[in-house]
């Protein structure tokens, strides 16, 4: 199984947005950019973590909690 990238945007010590992608995300001038499976380009800035691996959990939505 190919590795996947998990990109999380953090606020208050919690992940407020999580996306799983197959392409390597791009980083430039403090902004993380990546393309979703449907072609949508997402650009986020702030406290972002990028992990590469195989992940068992895959939420239906890109947003976690509120």
Predicted model as a PDB file, atoms N, CA, C, CB and O in Angstrom, pLDDT in the B-factor column:
MODEL        1                                                                  
ATOM      1  N   UNK A   1       0.847  -1.181   0.000  1.00 51.00           N  
ATOM      2  CA  UNK A   1       0.000   0.000   0.000  1.00 51.00           C  
ATOM      3  C   UNK A   1       0.891   1.242   0.000  1.00 51.00           C  
ATOM      4  CB  UNK A   1      -0.963  -0.001   1.227  1.00 51.00           C  
ATOM      5  O   UNK A   1       1.864   1.312   0.751  1.00 51.00           O  
ATOM      6  N   UNK A   2       0.565   2.201  -0.825  1.00 68.00           N  
ATOM      7  CA  UNK A   2       1.344   3.441  -0.940  1.00 68.00           C  
ATOM      8  C   UNK A   2       1.127   4.319   0.285  1.00 68.00           C  
ATOM      9  CB  UNK A   2       0.960   4.212  -2.222  1.00 68.00           C  
ATOM     10  O   UNK A   2       0.060   4.315   0.899  1.00 68.00           O  
ATOM     11  N   UNK A   3       2.162   5.066   0.618  1.00 82.00           N  
ATOM     12  CA  UNK A   3       2.056   5.982   1.741  1.00 82.00           C  
ATOM     13  C   UNK A   3       1.140   7.142   1.400  1.00 82.00           C  
ATOM     14  CB  UNK A   3       3.433   6.495   2.147  1.00 82.00           C  
ATOM     15  O   UNK A   3       0.989   7.527   0.241  1.00 82.00           O  
ATOM     16  N   UNK A   4       0.546   7.675   2.424  1.00 89.00           N  
ATOM     17  CA  UNK A   4      -0.367   8.803   2.324  1.00 89.00           C  
ATOM     18  C   UNK A   4       0.178   9.918   3.203  1.00 89.00           C  
ATOM     19  CB  UNK A   4      -1.822   8.405   2.744  1.00 89.00           C  
ATOM     20  O   UNK A   4       0.890   9.657   4.173  1.00 89.00           O  
ATOM     21  N   UNK A   5      -0.154  11.156   2.869  1.00 93.00           N  
ATOM     22  CA  UNK A   5       0.212  12.298   3.706  1.00 93.00           C  
ATOM     23  C   UNK A   5      -1.020  12.744   4.480  1.00 93.00           C  
ATOM     24  CB  UNK A   5       0.790  13.472   2.848  1.00 93.00           C  
ATOM     25  O   UNK A   5      -2.091  12.933   3.903  1.00 93.00           O  
ATOM     26  N   UNK A   6      -0.861  12.913   5.804  1.00 93.00           N  
ATOM     27  CA  UNK A   6      -1.926  13.460   6.650  1.00 93.00           C  
ATOM     28  C   UNK A   6      -1.513  14.868   7.000  1.00 93.00           C  
ATOM     29  CB  UNK A   6      -2.171  12.589   7.946  1.00 93.00           C  
ATOM     30  O   UNK A   6      -0.474  15.077   7.626  1.00 93.00           O  
ATOM     31  N   UNK A   7      -2.318  15.840   6.603  1.00 94.00           N  
ATOM     32  CA  UNK A   7      -2.036  17.251   6.858  1.00 94.00           C  
ATOM     33  C   UNK A   7      -3.063  17.755   7.866  1.00 94.00           C  
ATOM     34  CB  UNK A   7      -2.073  18.099   5.530  1.00 94.00           C  
ATOM     35  O   UNK A   7      -4.268  17.692   7.622  1.00 94.00           O  
ATOM     36  N   UNK A   8      -2.575  18.256   9.001  1.00 94.00           N  
ATOM     37  CA  UNK A   8      -3.453  18.723  10.073  1.00 94.00           C  
ATOM     38  C   UNK A   8      -3.188  20.194  10.351  1.00 94.00           C  
ATOM     39  CB  UNK A   8      -3.252  17.885  11.356  1.00 94.00           C  
ATOM     40  O   UNK A   8      -2.037  20.624  10.427  1.00 94.00           O  
ATOM     41  N   UNK A   9      -4.254  20.958  10.502  1.00 94.00           N  
ATOM     42  CA  UNK A   9      -4.176  22.348  10.946  1.00 94.00           C  
ATOM     43  C   UNK A   9      -4.585  22.352  12.407  1.00 94.00           C  
ATOM     44  CB  UNK A   9      -5.095  23.308  10.076  1.00 94.00           C  
ATOM     45  O   UNK A   9      -5.642  21.829  12.761  1.00 94.00           O  
ATOM     46  N   UNK A  10      -3.745  22.944  13.266  1.00 95.00           N  
ATOM     47  CA  UNK A  10      -3.934  22.905  14.709  1.00 95.00           C  
ATOM     48  C   UNK A  10      -4.361  24.262  15.263  1.00 95.00           C  
ATOM     49  CB  UNK A  10      -2.655  22.448  15.388  1.00 95.00           C  
ATOM     50  O   UNK A  10      -3.920  25.310  14.790  1.00 95.00           O  
ATOM     51  N   UNK A  11      -5.230  24.222  16.277  1.00 94.00           N  
ATOM     52  CA  UNK A  11      -5.643  25.422  16.995  1.00 94.00           C  
ATOM     53  C   UNK A  11      -6.013  25.010  18.417  1.00 94.00           C  
ATOM     54  CB  UNK A  11      -6.844  26.139  16.275  1.00 94.00           C  
ATOM     55  O   UNK A  11      -6.812  24.094  18.610  1.00 94.00           O  
ATOM     56  N   UNK A  12      -5.445  25.674  19.398  1.00 93.00           N  
ATOM     57  CA  UNK A  12      -5.755  25.360  20.794  1.00 93.00           C  
ATOM     58  C   UNK A  12      -5.358  23.951  21.195  1.00 93.00           C  
ATOM     59  CB  UNK A  12      -7.218  25.548  21.043  1.00 93.00           C  
ATOM     60  O   UNK A  12      -5.983  23.363  22.078  1.00 93.00           O  
ATOM     61  N   UNK A  13      -4.339  23.404  20.568  1.00 92.00           N  
ATOM     62  CA  UNK A  13      -3.875  22.055  20.902  1.00 92.00           C  
ATOM     63  C   UNK A  13      -4.688  20.938  20.288  1.00 92.00           C  
ATOM     64  CB  UNK A  13      -3.871  21.886  22.367  1.00 92.00           C  
ATOM     65  O   UNK A  13      -4.468  19.769  20.603  1.00 92.00           O  
ATOM     66  N   UNK A  14      -5.638  21.281  19.404  1.00 92.00           N  
ATOM     67  CA  UNK A  14      -6.473  20.268  18.760  1.00 92.00           C  
ATOM     68  C   UNK A  14      -6.388  20.420  17.245  1.00 92.00           C  
ATOM     69  CB  UNK A  14      -7.943  20.380  19.237  1.00 92.00           C  
ATOM     70  O   UNK A  14      -6.235  21.525  16.725  1.00 92.00           O  
ATOM     71  N   UNK A  15      -6.490  19.298  16.553  1.00 92.00           N  
ATOM     72  CA  UNK A  15      -6.545  19.340  15.086  1.00 92.00           C  
ATOM     73  C   UNK A  15      -7.940  19.815  14.688  1.00 92.00           C  
ATOM     74  CB  UNK A  15      -6.217  17.927  14.449  1.00 92.00           C  
ATOM     75  O   UNK A  15      -8.933  19.160  15.004  1.00 92.00           O  
ATOM     76  N   UNK A  16      -8.017  20.953  13.995  1.00 92.00           N  
ATOM     77  CA  UNK A  16      -9.315  21.499  13.595  1.00 92.00           C  
ATOM     78  C   UNK A  16      -9.631  21.183  12.134  1.00 92.00           C  
ATOM     79  CB  UNK A  16      -9.342  23.012  13.818  1.00 92.00           C  
ATOM     80  O   UNK A  16     -10.770  21.343  11.695  1.00 92.00           O  
ATOM     81  N   UNK A  17      -8.632  20.737  11.385  1.00 92.00           N  
ATOM     82  CA  UNK A  17      -8.848  20.334   9.998  1.00 92.00           C  
ATOM     83  C   UNK A  17      -7.805  19.279   9.657  1.00 92.00           C  
ATOM     84  CB  UNK A  17      -8.761  21.561   9.017  1.00 92.00           C  
ATOM     85  O   UNK A  17      -6.619  19.462   9.930  1.00 92.00           O  
ATOM     86  N   UNK A  18      -8.242  18.183   9.065  1.00 91.00           N  
ATOM     87  CA  UNK A  18      -7.323  17.111   8.674  1.00 91.00           C  
ATOM     88  C   UNK A  18      -7.674  16.679   7.257  1.00 91.00           C  
ATOM     89  CB  UNK A  18      -7.399  15.897   9.668  1.00 91.00           C  
ATOM     90  O   UNK A  18      -8.840  16.445   6.939  1.00 91.00           O  
ATOM     91  N   UNK A  19      -6.660  16.576   6.415  1.00 91.00           N  
ATOM     92  CA  UNK A  19      -6.842  16.089   5.042  1.00 91.00           C  
ATOM     93  C   UNK A  19      -5.844  14.974   4.787  1.00 91.00           C  
ATOM     94  CB  UNK A  19      -6.665  17.241   4.000  1.00 91.00           C  
ATOM     95  O   UNK A  19      -4.718  15.016   5.283  1.00 91.00           O  
ATOM     96  N   UNK A  20      -6.252  13.980   4.016  1.00 90.00           N  
ATOM     97  CA  UNK A  20      -5.383  12.885   3.591  1.00 90.00           C  
ATOM     98  C   UNK A  20      -5.198  13.005   2.092  1.00 90.00           C  
ATOM     99  CB  UNK A  20      -5.975  11.486   3.980  1.00 90.00           C  
ATOM    100  O   UNK A  20      -6.175  13.073   1.347  1.00 90.00           O  
ATOM    101  N   UNK A  21      -3.939  13.031   1.640  1.00 91.00           N  
ATOM    102  CA  UNK A  21      -3.662  13.167   0.209  1.00 91.00           C  
ATOM    103  C   UNK A  21      -2.571  12.179  -0.193  1.00 91.00           C  
ATOM    104  CB  UNK A  21      -3.239  14.622  -0.141  1.00 91.00           C  
ATOM    105  O   UNK A  21      -1.832  11.679   0.655  1.00 91.00           O  
ATOM    106  N   UNK A  22      -2.479  11.905  -1.485  1.00 89.00           N  
ATOM    107  CA  UNK A  22      -1.464  10.982  -1.991  1.00 89.00           C  
ATOM    108  C   UNK A  22      -0.241  11.702  -2.547  1.00 89.00           C  
ATOM    109  CB  UNK A  22      -2.059  10.101  -3.061  1.00 89.00           C  
ATOM    110  O   UNK A  22       0.848  11.130  -2.586  1.00 89.00           O  
ATOM    111  N   UNK A  23      -0.410  12.949  -2.977  1.00 90.00           N  
ATOM    112  CA  UNK A  23       0.716  13.730  -3.519  1.00 90.00           C  
ATOM    113  C   UNK A  23       1.469  14.425  -2.392  1.00 90.00           C  
ATOM    114  CB  UNK A  23       0.216  14.775  -4.549  1.00 90.00           C  
ATOM    115  O   UNK A  23       0.890  14.735  -1.351  1.00 90.00           O  
ATOM    116  N   UNK A  24       2.752  14.668  -2.602  1.00 92.00           N  
ATOM    117  CA  UNK A  24       3.547  15.409  -1.632  1.00 92.00           C  
ATOM    118  C   UNK A  24       3.068  16.863  -1.595  1.00 92.00           C  
ATOM    119  CB  UNK A  24       5.063  15.333  -1.982  1.00 92.00           C  
ATOM    120  O   UNK A  24       3.010  17.514  -2.638  1.00 92.00           O  
ATOM    121  N   UNK A  25       2.720  17.387  -0.400  1.00 95.00           N  
ATOM    122  CA  UNK A  25       2.284  18.779  -0.315  1.00 95.00           C  
ATOM    123  C   UNK A  25       3.453  19.730  -0.568  1.00 95.00           C  
ATOM    124  CB  UNK A  25       1.656  19.062   1.061  1.00 95.00           C  
ATOM    125  O   UNK A  25       4.613  19.360  -0.382  1.00 95.00           O  
ATOM    126  N   UNK A  26       3.146  20.944  -0.990  1.00 95.00           N  
ATOM    127  CA  UNK A  26       4.156  21.971  -1.263  1.00 95.00           C  
ATOM    128  C   UNK A  26       4.174  22.962  -0.110  1.00 95.00           C  
ATOM    129  CB  UNK A  26       3.874  22.699  -2.614  1.00 95.00           C  
ATOM    130  O   UNK A  26       3.124  23.336   0.412  1.00 95.00           O  
ATOM    131  N   UNK A  27       5.371  23.388   0.284  1.00 93.00           N  
ATOM    132  CA  UNK A  27       5.526  24.408   1.319  1.00 93.00           C  
ATOM    133  C   UNK A  27       6.268  25.589   0.720  1.00 93.00           C  
ATOM    134  CB  UNK A  27       6.280  23.848   2.567  1.00 93.00           C  
ATOM    135  O   UNK A  27       7.300  25.417   0.070  1.00 93.00           O  
ATOM    136  N   UNK A  28       5.737  26.800   0.942  1.00 92.00           N  
ATOM    137  CA  UNK A  28       6.384  28.002   0.441  1.00 92.00           C  
ATOM    138  C   UNK A  28       5.972  29.194   1.285  1.00 92.00           C  
ATOM    139  CB  UNK A  28       6.034  28.237  -1.038  1.00 92.00           C  
ATOM    140  O   UNK A  28       4.782  29.481   1.421  1.00 92.00           O  
ATOM    141  N   UNK A  29       6.937  29.881   1.847  1.00 90.00           N  
ATOM    142  CA  UNK A  29       6.717  31.106   2.615  1.00 90.00           C  
ATOM    143  C   UNK A  29       5.661  30.931   3.700  1.00 90.00           C  
ATOM    144  CB  UNK A  29       6.310  32.229   1.689  1.00 90.00           C  
ATOM    145  O   UNK A  29       4.810  31.800   3.887  1.00 90.00           O  
ATOM    146  N   UNK A  30       5.715  29.811   4.414  1.00 89.00           N  
ATOM    147  CA  UNK A  30       4.796  29.571   5.523  1.00 89.00           C  
ATOM    148  C   UNK A  30       3.421  29.087   5.119  1.00 89.00           C  
ATOM    149  CB  UNK A  30       4.648  30.801   6.304  1.00 89.00           C  
ATOM    150  O   UNK A  30       2.532  29.006   5.966  1.00 89.00           O  
ATOM    151  N   UNK A  31       3.218  28.766   3.865  1.00 95.00           N  
ATOM    152  CA  UNK A  31       1.919  28.286   3.387  1.00 95.00           C  
ATOM    153  C   UNK A  31       2.077  26.858   2.881  1.00 95.00           C  
ATOM    154  CB  UNK A  31       1.352  29.212   2.264  1.00 95.00           C  
ATOM    155  O   UNK A  31       3.010  26.552   2.138  1.00 95.00           O  
ATOM    156  N   UNK A  32       1.167  25.998   3.284  1.00 96.00           N  
ATOM    157  CA  UNK A  32       1.139  24.612   2.822  1.00 96.00           C  
ATOM    158  C   UNK A  32       0.034  24.510   1.764  1.00 96.00           C  
ATOM    159  CB  UNK A  32       0.895  23.600   4.021  1.00 96.00           C  
ATOM    160  O   UNK A  32      -1.108  24.894   2.016  1.00 96.00           O  
ATOM    161  N   UNK A  33       0.376  23.996   0.594  1.00 96.00           N  
ATOM    162  CA  UNK A  33      -0.600  23.869  -0.495  1.00 96.00           C  
ATOM    163  C   UNK A  33      -0.636  22.420  -0.971  1.00 96.00           C  
ATOM    164  CB  UNK A  33      -0.251  24.828  -1.677  1.00 96.00           C  
ATOM    165  O   UNK A  33       0.397  21.757  -1.063  1.00 96.00           O  
ATOM    166  N   UNK A  34      -1.842  21.941  -1.271  1.00 95.00           N  
ATOM    167  CA  UNK A  34      -2.012  20.587  -1.773  1.00 95.00           C  
ATOM    168  C   UNK A  34      -3.309  20.498  -2.570  1.00 95.00           C  
ATOM    169  CB  UNK A  34      -2.011  19.565  -0.614  1.00 95.00           C  
ATOM    170  O   UNK A  34      -4.176  21.366  -2.465  1.00 95.00           O  
ATOM    171  N   UNK A  35      -3.429  19.448  -3.360  1.00 93.00           N  
ATOM    172  CA  UNK A  35      -4.601  19.240  -4.218  1.00 93.00           C  
ATOM    173  C   UNK A  35      -5.374  18.030  -3.704  1.00 93.00           C  
ATOM    174  CB  UNK A  35      -4.182  19.038  -5.716  1.00 93.00           C  
ATOM    175  O   UNK A  35      -4.793  16.977  -3.444  1.00 93.00           O  
ATOM    176  N   UNK A  36      -6.692  18.190  -3.558  1.00 88.00           N  
ATOM    177  CA  UNK A  36      -7.557  17.086  -3.159  1.00 88.00           C  
ATOM    178  C   UNK A  36      -7.838  16.182  -4.360  1.00 88.00           C  
ATOM    179  CB  UNK A  36      -8.879  17.618  -2.558  1.00 88.00           C  
ATOM    180  O   UNK A  36      -7.528  16.538  -5.497  1.00 88.00           O  
ATOM    181  N   UNK A  37      -8.421  15.023  -4.103  1.00 85.00           N  
ATOM    182  CA  UNK A  37      -8.729  14.071  -5.174  1.00 85.00           C  
ATOM    183  C   UNK A  37      -9.658  14.663  -6.235  1.00 85.00           C  
ATOM    184  CB  UNK A  37      -9.360  12.821  -4.587  1.00 85.00           C  
ATOM    185  O   UNK A  37      -9.594  14.274  -7.401  1.00 85.00           O  
ATOM    186  N   UNK A  38     -10.526  15.607  -5.835  1.00 88.00           N  
ATOM    187  CA  UNK A  38     -11.463  16.202  -6.799  1.00 88.00           C  
ATOM    188  C   UNK A  38     -10.862  17.381  -7.560  1.00 88.00           C  
ATOM    189  CB  UNK A  38     -12.719  16.655  -6.082  1.00 88.00           C  
ATOM    190  O   UNK A  38     -11.554  18.021  -8.351  1.00 88.00           O  
ATOM    191  N   UNK A  39      -9.566  17.678  -7.327  1.00 91.00           N  
ATOM    192  CA  UNK A  39      -8.884  18.752  -8.045  1.00 91.00           C  
ATOM    193  C   UNK A  39      -8.847  20.081  -7.311  1.00 91.00           C  
ATOM    194  CB  UNK A  39      -9.532  18.950  -9.354  1.00 91.00           C  
ATOM    195  O   UNK A  39      -8.162  21.006  -7.747  1.00 91.00           O  
ATOM    196  N   UNK A  40      -9.572  20.192  -6.205  1.00 92.00           N  
ATOM    197  CA  UNK A  40      -9.583  21.416  -5.423  1.00 92.00           C  
ATOM    198  C   UNK A  40      -8.203  21.670  -4.819  1.00 92.00           C  
ATOM    199  CB  UNK A  40     -10.650  21.342  -4.318  1.00 92.00           C  
ATOM    200  O   UNK A  40      -7.591  20.760  -4.258  1.00 92.00           O  
ATOM    201  N   UNK A  41      -7.718  22.896  -4.934  1.00 94.00           N  
ATOM    202  CA  UNK A  41      -6.431  23.265  -4.342  1.00 94.00           C  
ATOM    203  C   UNK A  41      -6.694  23.936  -3.002  1.00 94.00           C  
ATOM    204  CB  UNK A  41      -5.614  24.208  -5.290  1.00 94.00           C  
ATOM    205  O   UNK A  41      -7.476  24.882  -2.913  1.00 94.00           O  
ATOM    206  N   UNK A  42      -6.037  23.440  -1.966  1.00 94.00           N  
ATOM    207  CA  UNK A  42      -6.171  23.972  -0.615  1.00 94.00           C  
ATOM    208  C   UNK A  42      -4.848  24.622  -0.231  1.00 94.00           C  
ATOM    209  CB  UNK A  42      -6.569  22.850   0.407  1.00 94.00           C  
ATOM    210  O   UNK A  42      -3.780  24.046  -0.439  1.00 94.00           O  
ATOM    211  N   UNK A  43      -4.926  25.833   0.333  1.00 96.00           N  
ATOM    212  CA  UNK A  43      -3.747  26.521   0.856  1.00 96.00           C  
ATOM    213  C   UNK A  43      -4.053  26.885   2.299  1.00 96.00           C  
ATOM    214  CB  UNK A  43      -3.377  27.799   0.001  1.00 96.00           C  
ATOM    215  O   UNK A  43      -5.045  27.559   2.575  1.00 96.00           O  
ATOM    216  N   UNK A  44      -3.201  26.440   3.225  1.00 95.00           N  
ATOM    217  CA  UNK A  44      -3.414  26.748   4.636  1.00 95.00           C  
ATOM    218  C   UNK A  44      -2.118  27.285   5.240  1.00 95.00           C  
ATOM    219  CB  UNK A  44      -3.904  25.492   5.409  1.00 95.00           C  
ATOM    220  O   UNK A  44      -1.017  26.949   4.804  1.00 95.00           O  
ATOM    221  N   UNK A  45      -2.284  28.123   6.251  1.00 95.00           N  
ATOM    222  CA  UNK A  45      -1.130  28.635   6.980  1.00 95.00           C  
ATOM    223  C   UNK A  45      -1.474  28.638   8.452  1.00 95.00           C  
ATOM    224  CB  UNK A  45      -0.726  30.061   6.493  1.00 95.00           C  
ATOM    225  O   UNK A  45      -2.646  28.695   8.825  1.00 95.00           O  
ATOM    226  N   UNK A  46      -0.476  28.579   9.271  1.00 94.00           N  
ATOM    227  CA  UNK A  46      -0.661  28.501  10.713  1.00 94.00           C  
ATOM    228  C   UNK A  46       0.166  27.354  11.242  1.00 94.00           C  
ATOM    229  CB  UNK A  46      -2.153  28.327  11.085  1.00 94.00           C  
ATOM    230  O   UNK A  46       1.215  27.026  10.687  1.00 94.00           O  
ATOM    231  N   UNK A  47      -0.301  26.746  12.306  1.00 94.00           N  
ATOM    232  CA  UNK A  47       0.387  25.592  12.873  1.00 94.00           C  
ATOM    233  C   UNK A  47      -0.095  24.354  12.136  1.00 94.00           C  
ATOM    234  CB  UNK A  47       0.133  25.470  14.414  1.00 94.00           C  
ATOM    235  O   UNK A  47      -1.209  23.880  12.356  1.00 94.00           O  
ATOM    236  N   UNK A  48       0.753  23.840  11.264  1.00 95.00           N  
ATOM    237  CA  UNK A  48       0.395  22.727  10.390  1.00 95.00           C  
ATOM    238  C   UNK A  48       1.375  21.578  10.611  1.00 95.00           C  
ATOM    239  CB  UNK A  48       0.390  23.168   8.900  1.00 95.00           C  
ATOM    240  O   UNK A  48       2.584  21.793  10.695  1.00 95.00           O  
ATOM    241  N   UNK A  49       0.849  20.365  10.704  1.00 94.00           N  
ATOM    242  CA  UNK A  49       1.727  19.193  10.749  1.00 94.00           C  
ATOM    243  C   UNK A  49       1.478  18.353   9.500  1.00 94.00           C  
ATOM    244  CB  UNK A  49       1.484  18.349  12.050  1.00 94.00           C  
ATOM    245  O   UNK A  49       0.351  18.240   9.018  1.00 94.00           O  
ATOM    246  N   UNK A  50       2.561  17.768   8.991  1.00 94.00           N  
ATOM    247  CA  UNK A  50       2.483  16.898   7.819  1.00 94.00           C  
ATOM    248  C   UNK A  50       3.135  15.582   8.202  1.00 94.00           C  
ATOM    249  CB  UNK A  50       3.181  17.544   6.557  1.00 94.00           C  
ATOM    250  O   UNK A  50       4.310  15.545   8.565  1.00 94.00           O  
ATOM    251  N   UNK A  51       2.364  14.492   8.119  1.00 93.00           N  
ATOM    252  CA  UNK A  51       2.872  13.170   8.450  1.00 93.00           C  
ATOM    253  C   UNK A  51       2.745  12.274   7.223  1.00 93.00           C  
ATOM    254  CB  UNK A  51       2.111  12.564   9.663  1.00 93.00           C  
ATOM    255  O   UNK A  51       1.771  12.368   6.476  1.00 93.00           O  
ATOM    256  N   UNK A  52       3.721  11.418   7.023  1.00 93.00           N  
ATOM    257  CA  UNK A  52       3.673  10.471   5.920  1.00 93.00           C  
ATOM    258  C   UNK A  52       3.596   9.066   6.487  1.00 93.00           C  
ATOM    259  CB  UNK A  52       4.903  10.627   4.990  1.00 93.00           C  
ATOM    260  O   UNK A  52       4.353   8.718   7.394  1.00 93.00           O  
ATOM    261  N   UNK A  53       2.690   8.258   5.962  1.00 90.00           N  
ATOM    262  CA  UNK A  53       2.566   6.894   6.453  1.00 90.00           C  
ATOM    263  C   UNK A  53       1.310   6.234   5.917  1.00 90.00           C  
ATOM    264  CB  UNK A  53       2.560   6.873   7.972  1.00 90.00           C  
ATOM    265  O   UNK A  53       0.709   6.694   4.946  1.00 90.00           O  
ATOM    266  N   UNK A  54       0.925   5.145   6.569  1.00 86.00           N  
ATOM    267  CA  UNK A  54      -0.349   4.492   6.274  1.00 86.00           C  
ATOM    268  C   UNK A  54      -1.209   4.672   7.508  1.00 86.00           C  
ATOM    269  CB  UNK A  54      -0.170   2.960   5.899  1.00 86.00           C  
ATOM    270  O   UNK A  54      -0.774   4.360   8.617  1.00 86.00           O  
ATOM    271  N   UNK A  55      -2.410   5.166   7.335  1.00 83.00           N  
ATOM    272  CA  UNK A  55      -3.279   5.528   8.447  1.00 83.00           C  
ATOM    273  C   UNK A  55      -4.563   4.713   8.396  1.00 83.00           C  
ATOM    274  CB  UNK A  55      -3.596   7.034   8.424  1.00 83.00           C  
ATOM    275  O   UNK A  55      -5.207   4.615   7.351  1.00 83.00           O  
ATOM    276  N   UNK A  56      -4.932   4.128   9.537  1.00 78.00           N  
ATOM    277  CA  UNK A  56      -6.148   3.327   9.611  1.00 78.00           C  
ATOM    278  C   UNK A  56      -7.385   4.223   9.599  1.00 78.00           C  
ATOM    279  CB  UNK A  56      -6.137   2.450  10.873  1.00 78.00           C  
ATOM    280  O   UNK A  56      -8.384   3.892   8.960  1.00 78.00           O  
ATOM    281  N   UNK A  57      -7.321   5.357  10.303  1.00 68.00           N  
ATOM    282  CA  UNK A  57      -8.486   6.238  10.376  1.00 68.00           C  
ATOM    283  C   UNK A  57      -8.551   7.126   9.142  1.00 68.00           C  
ATOM    284  CB  UNK A  57      -8.441   7.099  11.654  1.00 68.00           C  
ATOM    285  O   UNK A  57      -7.526   7.635   8.686  1.00 68.00           O  
ATOM    286  N   UNK A  58      -9.714   7.310   8.615  1.00 63.00           N  
ATOM    287  CA  UNK A  58      -9.938   8.191   7.470  1.00 63.00           C  
ATOM    288  C   UNK A  58     -11.316   8.825   7.662  1.00 63.00           C  
ATOM    289  CB  UNK A  58      -9.841   7.404   6.092  1.00 63.00           C  
ATOM    290  O   UNK A  58     -12.321   8.239   7.259  1.00 63.00           O  
ATOM    291  N   UNK A  59     -11.381  10.011   8.269  1.00 59.00           N  
ATOM    292  CA  UNK A  59     -12.693  10.634   8.512  1.00 59.00           C  
ATOM    293  C   UNK A  59     -13.409  10.937   7.201  1.00 59.00           C  
ATOM    294  CB  UNK A  59     -12.533  11.927   9.330  1.00 59.00           C  
ATOM    295  O   UNK A  59     -12.782  11.153   6.164  1.00 59.00           O  
ATOM    296  N   UNK A  60     -14.736  10.948   7.274  1.00 56.00           N  
ATOM    297  CA  UNK A  60     -15.548  11.244   6.094  1.00 56.00           C  
ATOM    298  C   UNK A  60     -15.328  12.676   5.645  1.00 56.00           C  
ATOM    299  CB  UNK A  60     -17.037  11.002   6.383  1.00 56.00           C  
ATOM    300  O   UNK A  60     -15.224  12.952   4.450  1.00 56.00           O  
ATOM    301  N   UNK A  61     -15.258  13.591   6.612  1.00 53.00           N  
ATOM    302  CA  UNK A  61     -15.063  15.005   6.326  1.00 53.00           C  
ATOM    303  C   UNK A  61     -13.618  15.400   6.605  1.00 53.00           C  
ATOM    304  CB  UNK A  61     -16.029  15.867   7.157  1.00 53.00           C  
ATOM    305  O   UNK A  61     -12.921  14.739   7.375  1.00 53.00           O  
ATOM    306  N   UNK A  62     -13.173  16.489   5.969  1.00 50.00           N  
ATOM    307  CA  UNK A  62     -11.846  17.012   6.246  1.00 50.00           C  
ATOM    308  C   UNK A  62     -11.801  17.764   7.569  1.00 50.00           C  
ATOM    309  CB  UNK A  62     -11.398  17.920   5.121  1.00 50.00           C  
ATOM    310  O   UNK A  62     -10.718  18.133   8.024  1.00 50.00           O  
ATOM    311  N   UNK A  63     -12.964  18.002   8.206  1.00 53.00           N  
ATOM    312  CA  UNK A  63     -13.010  18.776   9.437  1.00 53.00           C  
ATOM    313  C   UNK A  63     -13.241  17.846  10.616  1.00 53.00           C  
ATOM    314  CB  UNK A  63     -14.110  19.852   9.370  1.00 53.00           C  
ATOM    315  O   UNK A  63     -14.050  16.921  10.537  1.00 53.00           O  
ATOM    316  N   UNK A  64     -12.529  18.092  11.708  1.00 50.00           N  
ATOM    317  CA  UNK A  64     -12.678  17.299  12.923  1.00 50.00           C  
ATOM    318  C   UNK A  64     -13.136  18.202  14.049  1.00 50.00           C  
ATOM    319  CB  UNK A  64     -11.354  16.587  13.295  1.00 50.00           C  
ATOM    320  O   UNK A  64     -12.522  19.236  14.312  1.00 50.00           O  
ATOM    321  N   UNK A  65     -14.199  17.821  14.705  1.00 52.00           N  
ATOM    322  CA  UNK A  65     -14.661  18.545  15.877  1.00 52.00           C  
ATOM    323  C   UNK A  65     -15.054  19.987  15.579  1.00 52.00           C  
ATOM    324  CB  UNK A  65     -13.602  18.525  16.927  1.00 52.00           C  
ATOM    325  O   UNK A  65     -15.086  20.418  14.427  1.00 52.00           O  
ATOM    326  N   UNK A  66     -15.340  20.693  16.610  1.00 48.00           N  
ATOM    327  CA  UNK A  66     -15.660  22.120  16.517  1.00 48.00           C  
ATOM    328  C   UNK A  66     -15.226  22.787  17.774  1.00 48.00           C  
ATOM    329  CB  UNK A  66     -17.157  22.359  16.271  1.00 48.00           C  
ATOM    330  O   UNK A  66     -15.395  23.997  17.921  1.00 48.00           O  
TER     331      UNK A  66                                                      
ENDMDL                                                                          
END                                                                             
